[in-house]
Amino acid sequence: MSDLSSTQADSEQSRAAAPTLDSEQQLLLLQQIKEWAAELGFQQVGISDIELSEHQDYLQKWLDAGYHGSMDYMARHGSKRSRPEQLVPGTCRVISLRMDYLYEDTQALEVLDSSELAYISRYTLGRDYHKLIRKRLAQLALRIEAEAGGGQYRAFVDSAPVLERALAERAGLGWIAKNTMLINDKAGSWFFLGEIYTDLPLPVSKPQTSKHCGSCSACLEICPTNAFLGPHQLDARRCISYLTIEHRGSIDPELRPLMGNRIFGCDDCQLVCPWNKFAKATNEPDFRPRHQLAAPQLVELFLWDEQTYLKNTEGSALRRIGHERWLRNIAIALGNAETSDEIIAALQQRAAHDSELVREHVNWALARHGQ
């Protein structure tokens, strides 16, 4: 999944001193952690050290090039992302976990092929994963603390200065692929990641040192907006996930026609990845698509007033962009759709919207239909 989040830390913390465990106790506890994680709905768990200097250099070059766009929070925390012990003093290990989220067949390709439908990134069709995973991580941390007899634990879910993919790679959960996603050779890339920072010196897992993308470049070639400058090089300023979720202002008119009907995020680089033939459908009820958003009609979504939008996105990651940007994104999709009286009528209803941002994109869409 390609998810671009805020910087507020989600955490559960215990302040008891880290206990001393012998090697046999450590191995036994590690096995228990894996069993508890599975009971809590995680598909895999790994332990890493906190050596991320290689990734720190890569991050700095990416920031220096300006590829983060308006995501100022990516640079705001200095070296805390690549030095976990600065974010949580005392940290010597990171427990990384993954949880599958793709719910059965959501007919992604069929939706993308229909200009009347709205495509919403598959990770956000169900309930907001942040709360669900944060709660499960907190439960796991409490069990570890009780069994170990102390220690410090702090959980993060994609919303703090954490290099989660780098940590997961060091924990053996997969490799960072050419599309910058983490890929697991038995599960593809349709999963969420979560971390627990701890001062408990657990035995580390074997890190993923090899990458298995080979000569494949399908993800780089499929990108609708050509956001990849090369393998492992993503210019977020051209990425549809960034444009529809993170970017607050007007979207570059040159990029709008390339966005198609994608109104919240983009999954194209995952949809073409050969490794995702190994992805497993989740049975987590909270990830089941809600409000018929797996294949919704663009016009219907565009005519939601703010109250309806808030009601239908309650408890969903869709809520974070707000109604104004929701309309901005859908206006672009309607501008890219095949012309119909229904689409023109819907756009005209929003042509005098209070928001200048909405009006601008509606007028662009109407012009695309000769209005």
N, C-alpha and C positions, 0 to 999 in steps of 0.2 A: 504494500500500500504505500501511496505517497501522501503523508500527512504533515502540514506545516503549522506548528502550534505556538501558543503563547508561552511566556516565561515564568508564570506563577508556579511554584513548586507544590506538587501534591505529595503529602508525606504523612507517615505514621512513624513516630520515633520513640524508642525506649532508651533510657539513659544508664541502665545498669552496666557495670564494668564487664569487659569481655572476659569470659572464663578461660582457663587453660585446659585444653583437651589433648590427650595423647593421640597418636596416629590412628589407633583402632577406634577410639571414640569419634574422631573426625570422620572416618569412613562410614561408620554406622549412622552418624547424623546426616551425612550426605545422602545416603540411601533413603533415610526417612524423609528428607526434604523432597526428594524426587517423588516419593509415594504421596506425600501430602499435596504437592503441586498438582499431581494427576487428579486427586480427589477434588481439588478446587477448580478443575476444568482447564488446566494448562497442559499443552501437548509435549512440552520439553523444557528442561531446566539445565543450566550450565553455570559454572563458577569461573570467574576470571580474576586475574590480578588487576592492577590499576595503571599499567604501563601503556600510555596512549600517545607517546611523543611523535610517532609517525603520523598519526591522524591530526595531531595539533598543527603540524607543518602544513598539511593539506588544507585544513580549515582556514588557516591564516591566509594562504594564497587565494583561496576562494573568496574570502572577505575582501582582500586587497583588490581583487578584480571587480568588486561590486556586484557579483552575481547574486547576492542575497536581496537585492532590490531595497524595498522599504522595510524589510524585516530587521530593524535596528537591534532587536533583542539578541540576534545571533552574535553580535559583537559586544554587547553590553556587559557581559559577565567575564570578560578577560579570559584567563586560562582555566576558569572553573570547569568548562566543558571537558577539557582534556586532562584535567588533574582532579579526579574525584575527591582526593583528600583535602582540597581547598574548598570544595562545596560542602562536604561533611567531614570535619576534622576527625581523624582517627580511622577513617576508612582504609581498609587494606584488601578487601574483597568486594566483588559485585556479583550478586546472584541475578542472572538474566533468565527471563522466562518468555515463552511465546504461546500465543493462544490463537487458533484458527478462527476466522470470522466469516468466510464465504458461505452463505446459507443456500445450499442446494443449487439449482440452476436458476439464476436470476435473468437469463436471456439477455446478457449484456450486449452481445453482437447484434441481436435483432433490434434492440432499442437504438443502438448507434446508427443502424441502417435506416431508421424511420425518422424523417425530419419533423414529423408531427409530435414525436415523443421527446421527453426530457431525459437526458442521461445524468444520473447522480452516482458519484463514486460509490462502489459497493460497500466500502467500509462504514458508510454512514446511513445505510438503509434501516438499521435497527436502532436500539437505544445507544446513547453516548457511551462508548467503551471506557472512557476515562474513569467514571465512577465505579463501573463494574469491576474493572481490573484493579483499581486502587483498593477497593474493599477486599478483594481476594488476596492481594499482596499483604495487606495489613493483617489478615487472618493467618497467613503463612508466617509472617514475621513473629507474631505472638506465639505460635507453636514452636518455632525455632528457639525463641528466647526461653520459653518454659522448659524445653528439653535440654538446652545447653546450660541453663542456669544463669543467664545474664547475657550481656552484649548490647551493642547499639545497632539499631536497624532503622533505615529510612527508605521509604518506597517512593518510586517515581513512575509516572505513566505519561511519557511523551509531552511533558509540560514543564520542564525545568532544563537548565543548562547541562544536559547529559548527552554524550555521544552514544546513543543507545545501539546503533548498528555496529559501531566499532567495538563496543563492549560485548555485544552478542557474538560477533565474529571471534573475539578472543575466548569466549566461553564455549565455542564449538557449535553454535546454533546455525551456522551457515556462513556464506561469504558475501561480501559487498560486491554486487554485480555491476555490469557496465551501466545499468540504468540507475545506479546508486541505491537500489533496494537491497535488502538482505534476502538471499535465496538459500533455501534448504533443499538438499538433493532428494529428500523424501517427502517434502511438503510444499515445494514451490515458494511463493512469496505472499500468499493471501493470509497473513497473520499479523497480530499486534505484538508489540514487545513491552515488557515492563521490567523494572530493576529494583533490587533491594541493596542499598549500600550498607555494609556492615564492617565492624572491627573484629569480627570473629574470623580467625585464620583458617578457613576451610581449605581442603585440598582443591586445587584448581583443575578444571577440565582441560582436555586436549584442545588447543585452539585450532580454528580453521585456518590453515596456512596456504591452502591451494584454492584457486578459483576455477570454476568449471563452466565458464561461458564459452571457452574455445574461440573459434572464429565467428561465432554467431553475432550478428549485429541487428537482429530484428527489432529490438527495442529502440535502438537509435534511429532506425529508418522509419519506424511507424509514427514517431512523435508528430502530431498534427502541426505544431508550431515551431518545429526544429529547435527545441530547447537544449538538445545535447550538442555540445561543441566537439565531443569525442567521447570515448569510453571513460566513465567515471567523472565526466565533466558536465554538470547541469547548470545552465544559466536560468535561475529561478524566474528572472524577469520575463521569460518567454514561456514558462511552464503554466499550463492551464490550471493546475491546482493552485499555484500562487495567484494567478490572475483572478480566479473566481472566489478564492477564500481569503487570502492575505491582503491583496491589493485593495485599497479603499477608494481610489479615485477613478477617473476615466480610463478605460482600457484602450490601448493603442488601436486606432482604426485599421491599421495594417494587419493586426493580429485577429481582429474580430471575425473575419470570414473563415479563418482557419480553425476556429473553436467549435464549429458545427453546433450540435445540440447539447453540448456538455455544460451544464449549469452549475455544477458543484463538484470540483475535482475532475480527475481524469485517470483512467485505468489502462490506457492503450498499451503502455509498455509492459504491463503485466499480462494483458490478454493475449499478446503474441509470444510470450516467453515459453519456450518448449518445456521448461522445468515445471510449469504449472499444470502439466498433465498429471503430476503426482499430488496436486493439492487435494486435501480432504474436506468434504463439506462439514460444517460445524453443526452440532446438535444443541448449541447454546440458545435457549428460547429468546433471550434478550437481543440476539443478533438477527432474529427473524424480521424481514421487511415489514414496515408499518405504513399505514395510510395509503396503500397501493402505490408506493413511491418507486417500486422497481421498474415500472413502465408507465409513468404518468403522462397525461396529455399536457403539452406546453401551454396551450391556451387556458386550460383549467387552472394551472398553477399561477399563471400570470394574473388571473382575475381574483386570486385570493386577496382579501383586504388584510390589513396588518393583524387584526384579531384572529382571523382564520389561520394566517401564517404562524402566529405564536401558538395557537392551539395545536396545529398539526405538526409542529416541530418541537413540542415540549419533550424534554428528556433526550433530544437528538443533537448531534453535532451540527446539524443544519441551522440551528438557532443562532450560532455564533456570528453569522455574517449580517444578520438583521434584514428587515423587510426591504429597505432601500436597495441594498446590493443584490438581494434576491431578485428584485424586479430588473435591475441593471443586467444581470446575467441572463435572465430569461428573454429580455428584449433582444439581446444579441442572438440567441438561439432562434427566436422568431424571425429575425432578419435573415437568418441563414436557411430558414425553412422554405418549402415550396409555397408559392403564392396561393392564397385562398381568401375568400371573402371573410371567413371566420377569423383568420389571423390579422387581416387588415383592420377589422372591426375592433378586435381586442387591443391592438396597438393604439388605435385612435382613442380608445377609452382612457388611455394613460398619457396621451399627448400633452395634456395640461396638468400633469402631476406637480405637486408642490416641490418636489426635489428636482433641482437643475440637473443632477447626475442622471436621474431616471429619464427626464425629458430629452437629454442629449442622445441617449442610446435608443430611445423610442423613435426619435426623429431619424436617426441613422437607419433603423430597421425599416421604417416606412419608406425611406428613400430607396432602399434595396428592393422594395416591391413597387417602385414607380410612383409612390405617393408624395 
